[in-house]
Amino acid sequence: MNPLRSRTGQIFAVLVVLTVAVIYFVLSFIGWTHPVAKLIGVYKYPVATLGEFVRYKRNPNQFYEAHSAAALSFDCERIRDDFVKLTQSVIAPELATSAETMVWRKGSILHLADPSVAGTEPFMTWKKQVVNIATIQHPREASHYGSLLQALFTSVAIHGRNPGEEFSVETKRGSKPDACG
């Protein structure tokens, strides 16, 4: 007797088909980071470091292919934290005025403070540097500091020593969506 002709065999076959279909659709909607997901084409690769983000920005198509990913998920909070750590450790000459410059972030806003900046002229010079790096179109290379700043942050705020020395500028990207928008 053929097992699919029995009532139990038919019910079992239908349940197997439904289970496979449900698993496929659930994984395709939420994505899956397990390598087995590559077999059914729903692998979602997590981009969680600044280095990976730079490699993605350089060539998105090659990045997808290299990781056999159907989709990417971006951990923007970790990527921004990496950017802040890099900026603090290097003290980017584009944004810093001295070795005392402090860097932190609140959400997608990058904050810079330098207690050594006092007076109108030094603050205006610093303000001009920040406006340039945040708003001017930078070279197309993905690892350019200004390009990364604009891709990761919606604005930059600077804080000088005196109470009136605070300024905020929206980045060129502003509210346009990006991978980390």
Secondary structure, 3 states (H helix, E strand, C coil): CCHHHCHHHHHHHHHHHHHHHHHHHHHHHHCECCCCHHHHCCEEEEECCHHHHHHHHHCHHHHHHHHCCCEEEECHHHHHHHHHHHHHHHCCCCCCCCCCCEEEEECCEEEEECCCCCCHHHHHHHHHHHHHHHHCCCCCCCCCHHHHHHHHCCEEEEECCCCCCEEEEECCCCCCCCCCC
